[in-house]
Amino acid sequence: MLSPMKKPLFGRRGRLCLASLALTSVSLGAGCGGGAGTPAPPTARAASRTDVAPRVEAEFVALKAETARTLKSGAKLEIPAGWWLRDVDGGVAFQDPDRELTITLVEIDADSTDAATTATLAKLGRTAPPKIARKVHEVDQAGWDEVAEIVWETPPSENRVFALNLRRQAGKTWASLLEGKTSAFARRGAQVAQIVLGLEVPGVAEEDLSSKKALALDAERLKELETFIERAREKAHVPGAAVALVQDGKVVFEKGFGVRERGKKDPVTPRTRFMIGSVTKSLSTLLIASLVDGGKVKWDAPVKELLPSFETGDAAFTGKLTLAHTFCACTGMPRRDLDLVFEYGAHKPEDAFSAFADSKPTTGFGETFQYSNQMTALGGFLAARIAEPGKPLGAAYASAMKARVFGPMGMSDTTASFDEGRKGTVASPHGGNLVGPRDEPMVLPIAMERFVEPVAPAGAVFSTARDMARYALVELANGKTPEGKQAFGEASLLERRKARIRVGPRSSYGLGLATSTLRGLPVVTHDGGTFGFVTRLTVFPDKNLGLVVLTNTTSAGALFVDAVTQRLVEVAFGGKEQAARDLDRGIEQDREQWMKHHEKVAMPVPADVVARLTGTWKSERLGSFVFTSTKDGLRVDVGEWSSRLGYEKAEDGTARLFFVDPPVEGLPMTLEEKELVVAHGQESYRFTKK
């Protein structure tokens, strides 16, 4: 998603916490993680337990290439190159190349995931922390009898993850214990997903609909879908949504649901504008495709040649980076979402060309998926400068997109200009908060969404369901419009879909587009999100079918989008009906997690803490935080927006403040002796009082 604090900025959100690790850093709120610090290796921890007999384990061995491993049961998995591997009793253990996280997979005979949890910890000689931060349990999922994930609370000062992923089938459970630094999971999440979720067990298989022909979406089936969409919207408390379906070269369904703004009556229509977040990336690569078609640039053009002033903190990296690389999420440059959230008012598009002057990659080139909106902005603005030289970058990008992308596809209501996009019939953004009520998302000022402007090619586009349906048709027709015009060359359009880096066991990322499978069906897709919008574009190229879903909320928008996507598959291919069940479970789990965090974050902040914090605190990169005492309690103003604050003192003595309002509800700030520390993913920012 584009909202940096929602799972994930400009990306997609998984049902289980581990799925979110594949795309972004450890979840905020009480999601995956909280702590850090390198865990002791398995043998050391086992030896520290008096009730576990010491045993000799094999040494870890470095893997020079991706390696397939078969366990005693016949289960198979793949380990990425550069990782470390060793056999353990009943399974196998892995460590990342930096030796900062450990995954231990064991096979356990158990008749439930609860029993398997106890048995796994005992077998590995581990004692779990006393409190559970998050527990997810599902039955009959993707061929498994049970799937569960438990994330324990660890002391904030440790900054480590302690979590267990369990999957059970026919009396046997495959349990993966994940331990290590929060930052390590942030940069290696895709590889963690590849290992843990990529396990293949004989007899366990997700429903495979790939051989089925899509049924015609006739009036009866469309009515069934329409009814489901409205019920799902009401259940998820989504104020407004717009949905479009295309099949066999035609738009077969387009409809608005709900209202543009909660508490008002203006309805959503197929021509209501929404921000589409990271779906913008796929359109930005179409801008490059048009320039490639016209011979103005090549995908593999070195950035340094296009922009001689371009520098990073790594000379070799600087020389290697190409225009295509800026969109592949494969460069190893880390995700820096908070830079977008707190200081966007002080930045302009031209800053994208110098954004990496002091940056270095944290993983190798082409080694693992790391999402960088700033990198995408660099590539998109470079394309805009090539298309329309001499103009300010923001204006050049908006103008080039209109002339070379939206215009040729007939997307007359779509724009990359924020000032134009916010005019007319536009939905209002909404977001959740930790104070409540849980099911009443807050209306956000549209001006808050200006955070996209400095990185416009990553997420600035406003569009409608009607226009996005035309885009889906062009994508399915390999560059041709519904009227038969070749808007983009087939080769350059398809270049965007080529897998550049793995995101998980069955999904890869190309150039602003992801390729994956859904119940065996190949899909080309991208999710998007801003502070208050969640969107999805999905096409099924082999079936000539496409879906667009636009919503005006981040509080439960992703659950709704997932449910609509699943229900389309069920109706169009006669798939097993589970969308409604999964939505109900997702909403219940989401609400339970919200309540847990709501109760944890005490209000108001203690008087002595208020007195200490009142005033201005400054960070070199995130700007100034101004703390004031108000009738609502302690509040912080970051310049572009403000939020109420909650407070918690953990058992290890760590004092933390929590933002409770959008756009970063759940983000903690640690109170140290003389500093405030805001940490997220691989980044840590320190504030001192002025």
Helices and strands as residue ranges (DSSP letters): H 17-21, H 42-47, E 61-62, E 67-70, E 76-79, E 84-88, E 91-95, E 101-109, H 113-124, E 132-141, E 144-152, G 156-158, E 160-169, E 172-181, H 182-196, H 219-236, E 240-247, E 250-258, E 274-275, H 279-293, H 303-306, H 315-320, G 324-327, H 338-342, G 344-346, G 349-354, H 373-387, H 393-401, I 402-406, H 407-409, H 418-421, E 430-431, E 442-443, G 446-455, H 456-459, E 462-463, H 465-476, H 490-495, E 501-504, E 507-509, E 514-518, E 521-529, E 534-540, E 545-551, H 557-573, H 579-600, H 607-613, E 615-619, E 623-630, E 633-637, E 642-649, E 655-659, E 668-671, E 675-680, E 683-689
